[in-house]
Amino acid sequence: MRLPLPIAEPSPRHRRLLRAVAGIEFLKGVFVVLMGICALLLLHKDVWLYAESLLALFHVNTDRRFAQMFLDLADNVTDARLWAAVRIAFAYAALRFTEAYGLWKYRTWAEWVAFVSGTLLMPLEVRELFRGLTLVRCSFLLGNIAIVLYMLYVILANRRERQESQNAECASS
């Protein structure tokens, strides 16, 4: 029976990068939890009135096309949709927190979760760029690409390291 190989401790540079990615994922989770709480606070309320107040707070003319779309969207919000948004937000946040924990502790499964979830988000980010090229959208896409490529590098480096360990183990046997 073969025992699993011990997890190699990453270099200080890789530790910092993995922890930076973990921090980003943690902040994503916090942001989504806050959005979920906002959705909870809107339950049993007239969302249209809150939307109109928000537009007034930012001095947005309600006759503008964007403002009308925002108010129409607010008018279609129901408690059932808010509950669905809350469930999705909290599930997504749980995924982000779990991923952040795993990356902070240098777990291989978390590297895969970061790689797969980042890759799955790319088409959505590209679609957003087609809706309009902005600095924020470009930054999100470039940041996500950097994280996905780094996670791919880490996964391949870990795989190569495990293979070298196995080859050395076989040679010493």
Secondary structure, DSSP 8 states (H G I E B T S, - for coil): -----------HHHHHHHHHHHHHHHHHHHHHHHHHHHHHHTTTS-HHHHHHHHHHHTT--TTSHHHHHHHHHHHT--HHHHHHHHHHHHHHHHHHHHHHHHHHTT-HHHHHHHHHHHHHHHHHHHHHHHH---HHHHHHHHHHHHHHHHHHHHHHHHHHHHHHHHHHHHHH-
